[in-house]
Amino acid sequence: MSADESFEHEPGCSEVYAHLLEYLDSEMTEADATRMRHHLETCSPCLAELSVEEIVRQVVRRSCTERAPEGLRLKVLAQVRSISVTVD
């Protein structure tokens, strides 16, 4: 959230949803982050949405470290090579 887009008031649920990822990424001013925290402390649905986003990030982070099975890797590489040969 840029300085031009700062909350001028306490954010409502739609504003919190729209800026939730910025909040999680610490990409907002401290004043806006404080307003978000206050809203999240008092709004169960928004807090639940924040929890879902945090869980999704954890799952993606964990999944990105797993390596594809060797057979699948070889099939994908073969497909990429055949496409590359066709294009050249």
C-alpha positions as CSV (number, residue, x, y, z in Angstrom):
1,M,0.0,0.0,0.0
2,S,1.6,3.3,-1.1
3,A,1.4,6.4,1.0
4,D,-1.2,7.7,-1.4
5,E,-3.4,4.7,-0.6
6,S,-3.2,4.9,3.2
7,F,-6.2,4.2,5.3
8,E,-7.8,7.5,6.3
9,H,-10.0,5.7,8.8
10,E,-10.4,2.3,10.4
11,P,-10.6,-0.2,7.5
12,G,-13.7,-2.3,7.0
13,C,-13.7,-5.9,6.0
14,S,-13.6,-5.3,2.3
15,E,-10.5,-3.0,2.7
16,V,-8.8,-5.6,5.0
17,Y,-9.4,-8.4,2.4
18,A,-8.1,-6.2,-0.3
19,H,-4.8,-5.4,1.6
20,L,-4.3,-8.7,3.5
21,L,-1.4,-9.8,1.4
22,E,0.3,-6.5,1.8
23,Y,-0.2,-6.8,5.6
24,L,1.3,-10.3,5.6
25,D,4.3,-9.1,3.5
26,S,4.9,-6.1,5.8
27,E,4.4,-3.8,2.8
28,M,2.3,-1.1,4.4
29,T,3.1,1.8,6.7
30,E,3.2,1.2,10.4
31,A,0.1,3.3,10.9
32,D,-1.9,1.2,8.4
33,A,-0.5,-2.0,9.8
34,T,-1.7,-0.9,13.3
35,R,-5.2,-0.2,11.9
36,M,-5.2,-3.6,10.2
37,R,-4.1,-5.3,13.5
38,H,-6.8,-3.5,15.4
39,H,-9.5,-4.6,12.9
40,L,-8.2,-8.2,13.0
41,E,-8.3,-8.2,16.8
42,T,-12.0,-7.3,16.7
43,C,-13.2,-9.2,13.6
44,S,-13.4,-13.0,13.6
45,P,-14.1,-13.4,9.9
46,C,-11.1,-11.3,8.9
47,L,-8.9,-13.1,11.4
48,A,-10.1,-16.4,9.9
49,E,-9.2,-15.1,6.4
50,L,-5.7,-14.1,7.7
51,S,-5.3,-17.6,9.1
52,V,-6.2,-19.2,5.8
53,E,-3.7,-17.0,3.9
54,E,-1.0,-18.0,6.4
55,I,-1.8,-21.7,6.0
56,V,-1.7,-21.4,2.2
57,R,1.7,-19.8,2.4
58,Q,3.0,-22.5,4.7
59,V,1.7,-25.3,2.4
60,V,3.1,-23.6,-0.7
61,R,6.5,-23.0,1.0
62,R,6.6,-26.7,2.1
63,S,5.5,-28.0,-1.3
64,C,8.1,-26.0,-3.1
65,T,10.9,-27.9,-1.4
66,E,9.6,-31.3,-2.6
67,R,11.1,-32.8,-5.7
68,A,9.0,-34.4,-8.3
69,P,9.3,-38.2,-8.8
70,E,12.1,-39.1,-11.2
71,G,9.8,-40.6,-13.7
72,L,7.7,-37.5,-13.9
73,R,10.7,-35.3,-14.1
74,L,12.0,-37.3,-17.1
75,K,8.6,-37.2,-18.9
76,V,8.4,-33.4,-18.4
77,L,12.0,-32.9,-19.6
78,A,11.3,-35.1,-22.7
79,Q,8.2,-33.1,-23.5
80,V,10.1,-29.8,-23.1
81,R,12.8,-31.0,-25.4
82,S,10.4,-32.2,-28.0
83,I,8.7,-28.8,-28.0
84,S,12.1,-27.0,-28.2
85,V,13.1,-29.1,-31.2
86,T,9.8,-28.4,-32.9
87,V,10.2,-24.7,-32.4
88,D,13.8,-24.6,-33.6
